Every structure is written in structure tokens, then in C-alpha cells.
């Protein structure tokens, strides 16, 4: 399963349901779009300087265990994992 997670809106606020729907509609997404209301992405993604490479990909296996974390663009690796 693939999920899209939005950490914040353009004004740096927590996304509301309407924001998530607008994002999905704008980009024609059919996958679930979730809000990261507690900014957990930063716990996994941020380096020691607090920066995150985007896009950021987390692969969770069928047992709900994090299998892979990738920061930055690496489409060939993402396709391989799928």
C-alpha cells in the first residue's frame, strides 16, 4: 500500500481534511492522503542539522515494521522496493 503524508500546509499549519482532499484532487491521487499532525516525519527523517531531503520515502512491510527509509529522490530504488 502506498500512502501520501502531508506534514504541513503552505502557511506551516497542520493540514485539515479539506487540505488533504484538495491536494489529492489537484494531483489526481487515488491513494490515501494523511496528515502528520504530530510531525513524526522529523523524528525519522531529519539529520543532525534538522533538515530533510524531499521527497522522503518510508517503506513499511506487511508486519507494519519500517523496512526502508530514504531521504531525497531515488526513483529507481523506490520502484525496486515496490
C-alpha positions in Angstrom: 0.0 0.0 0.0 1.2 3.5 -0.8 0.2 6.5 1.4 0.8 10.2 0.9 1.6 12.1 4.1 1.4 15.8 4.3 3.3 17.4 7.3 2.2 21.0 6.9 0.3 23.4 4.6 1.8 26.4 2.8 1.3 28.5 5.9 3.0 25.9 8.1 -0.1 24.8 9.8 -1.3 21.2 10.4 -3.3 20.1 7.3 -7.1 19.7 7.8 -9.3 17.2 5.9 -10.1 19.9 3.3 -6.4 20.5 2.7 -5.8 16.8 2.2 -8.7 16.4 -0.2 -7.5 19.5 -2.2 -4.0 18.0 -2.5 -5.4 14.7 -3.7 -7.8 16.3 -6.2 -5.1 18.7 -7.5 -2.7 15.8 -8.3 -5.2 13.2 -9.1 -4.2 10.9 -6.3 -6.2 7.8 -5.6 -4.1 6.7 -2.6 -4.9 7.7 1.0 -3.6 11.1 1.9 -2.9 11.6 5.6 -1.8 14.4 7.9 1.3 14.1 10.0 -0.3 16.2 12.8 2.4 15.4 15.3 5.3 15.9 12.8 6.6 12.4 13.4 8.4 12.6 10.0 11.1 14.8 11.5 11.8 12.0 14.1 12.8 9.6 11.3 13.9 12.0 8.5 15.8 14.9 9.9 19.6 14.7 10.0 21.5 16.3 12.9 21.1 19.7 11.4 17.3 19.3 11.3 17.0 19.2 7.5 15.1 16.7 5.5 15.6 15.7 1.9 12.4 15.7 -0.1 10.8 13.6 -1.3 11.0 11.3 1.7 10.0 7.7 1.4 9.3 5.2 4.2 8.6 1.6 3.2 6.6 -0.3 5.8 6.4 -4.1 5.4 3.3 -6.3 5.8 4.1 -6.7 9.6 3.9 -2.9 10.0 7.7 -2.7 10.6 9.7 0.1 8.9 11.8 -1.7 6.2 13.5 1.2 4.4 13.9 5.0 4.9 15.0 7.1 2.0 15.6 10.8 2.0 15.9 12.6 -1.3 15.0 11.5 -4.8 15.8 7.9 -5.8 13.1 6.7 -8.1 14.9 3.6 -9.2 15.3 2.4 -5.6 11.7 3.3 -4.8 10.5 1.3 -7.8 12.7 -1.6 -6.8 11.1 -1.6 -3.3 7.6 -1.6 -4.7 
